[in-house]
Amino acid sequence: MTIGLESAAPPAAPPHPHRRRLLVLVALAQFVVLLDTTAVNLALPRIRADLGMGVGGSQWVLTGYVLCFGGLMLPGGRLADRWGRRATFLTGALVFAAASLACGFAPGTGWLVAARAVQGCGAALLSPAAMSIVTTSFPAGRERTAALGVWAALAGLGGTAGVVLGGLITDRLDWRWVFHVNLPVCAVAAAGVWLLLADRPAAPARGGGRADLPGALTATLGVALLVYAVVGVGTAGAASARAAVPGAAAILLLVSFVLVERRAADPLVPLGLFAKRSLSAAGVGRVLTSGVQAAALFLLSYYVQGSLGYSALRAGFAFLPLGLAAVAVTPPVTRLLRTAGPRAVYLTGAVLTLGALLWLTGLPRDGAYATDLLPALLALGAALQCCTLPVNVHGVSEVPERQQGIASGLLTACFQVGASLGLAVVATGAAGRTGDRVADGVPWADAWLDGLRLGFWIAAVLAALNVLNAAIGFRSPGRDAAPDTHSHGRTD
């Protein structure tokens, strides 16, 4: 017995004959998207110096990318379902590569910010199409679980490797190569997908083929303003107009989006998707997991460069064990997922994350890397995989094939919003505690460390909420382990 739309599910299509090659290609493209995000963070000081960029301009180099990436994720996922996954992936790869080239040749701040925004648009097309290619090319069960394990491992490694490569490229070459290295990877991925994957006609629209433009506009602007608001919390405070005005506008737009979708003949996001417990629990889990991970990396980067005095390059290498741990645990986590089910694996990762953050709340002023940091980094790396893989498998388990693109877009949008929200909340709390302690006459170094410790406590609270979500949001292991037989084969 299947769960969800059994009667509406089409007969299962055979697995794609080139599914393993496709997995390598789309995973490499996703790897570059995530690598580029973190690599730019380390290159930013050099970019500011070279282009004479102010603080506001440097912030928009990061924010412009995140806004377009997160804001366009839902239309990107829906486009993959309607237009075709290959066409959407190829368009996204082309836009991302062209924008990367423009970033590398940017003569000034305005050019770079605009190119980064276009880069985010390309990523918003590429990322949901890539994940839905994976979920529809592999048959449900063991093969799909293993494929999503590889996907999650490369995603985790991409974020960590970006820190290392960003420092290495910036120190040894030039910051412009941080963007140029995207070009050959995008070219190889696009060429391979173009040759190996053939688009099938999109599913017919229920509304006579008309696009849901009101839904697309309200969703895009609503998510973008929400991300902008939570970024504003971290830079100007929750009570500032910089955060409150876009936050209120985002809420209004997202409420309007729900009302629009209820009336649309062919909605951008079928509201029935939110009734699926698996997708809802996975979305909450993606928000909390990405928020905790982004906050932890942010705080740890400040600790190793501030308290321990590491250079940017050395700090990048210090984080490498986190990504390596995520890759190393992929095979056992994949096997455990098949035997114990998503709930048990996700709960393990959530508890492991909470334990690592509680450990980090006691970081000393002059800590030792091997004893104070390395255990937590290894635990966070393993926990990342334990949380990400079950979310990917469980989140799409009740979603029919024709909606795999929009489901992937929803999960990826949750990732973007969660990372921005977690970072904003933790950064605001840490900065506030530091300022209060300085005002009380505490020396700056001690006040700053107190702020970081409070940040880890806030992240630990988010991790505790993730444990709760794992315990009550996911179904029992027996039902989780059941194959998602209504997501069938390939679609493109």
C-alpha angles and dihedrals in degrees: 000000000000129000123238127003099009096149093050096048116111122228112285114268119221118263115272109266092223097040096126093051090047090052091055093048099047092040090055090052092050089046090058093048091055095037091054092053095058096033092060090055092063094041093051098090090055091045091052092051095046097047097034089240123177126224092263092052093049090051091054091052086067101029096048091057094046094047094053094040094051098034097053097041096099096049088045092054093046091048089055090056096046105032098033133271096248094050092047093047093048092048091049092048092049093048092045093049094046091048091048089054090050091049091053092053096041110143095192149003099276093051093049095047092049092047091049090053090052088047088057090051090055092048090051089059097039101046103056091038090052095051093046089051087058095046094047099040096056123062117247116267130032098359095049092045091052091047092051088048090059089045093053093045093054090045091054092045091048093059092048096041089053090064091052097042093043091057093041096049093043093049099041105029126008134294090247090070089064085075099033094060088068093067102073093043093051090046094052093044094048094047092049095048091046091054100040104037127062120196118232120208112281120254111272116263118244092218098059095273097298115143118239094243096164089052092047093049097046093044095046096046093040095053093041092051091046091054090045091051095051090047087052090054089061095047105034107013134259094274095052124106087237088069106022100053098050089039092057091044090050092053091049092049094047091050088049088050091057091049092048093049092051089060100036117109091213105018124203089230115022103226090219087076090071090057089064105097093206094057094043093050091045091050092052089046092051091051093050097041095049091043093053094044094048091048093048094050091047093052094042093050089056092046097051094045096039108034099024096035097229121167118238091259094047090047089054092054090046089064095048094094089063093061093040091053090053090054094044095054095048097094096048092042090051091051092046090050090057095047104035102025133235096290095060093045094045092048089051091053094046092051091046090052092050091050093050092051093048087052090052093053087075098053110147124227093249100031128175116238096220097050105026104035112018097066091052093046092052091047092049091049093051091043092052091060093043089055101037100049097051090047091053093047099038096040096063097033094101097035118103118234095254090062100042092105096054091043089053089048091052092052092047091048088052088054093054095045092045094050092049093045096047092047093048095048095046095043091050093049094046094047092047093051091048092052093048093050092049090050088054090057098258114148113262097245093052093043091050092051090049088054092052091049091052088050090056090049090053090049088050090056089054089049090052089054087052090055089052091050090051092050099048106016098058121066124243117293093252094059094038091057092056112108118253093242095170094064099080134203120284131335106191 
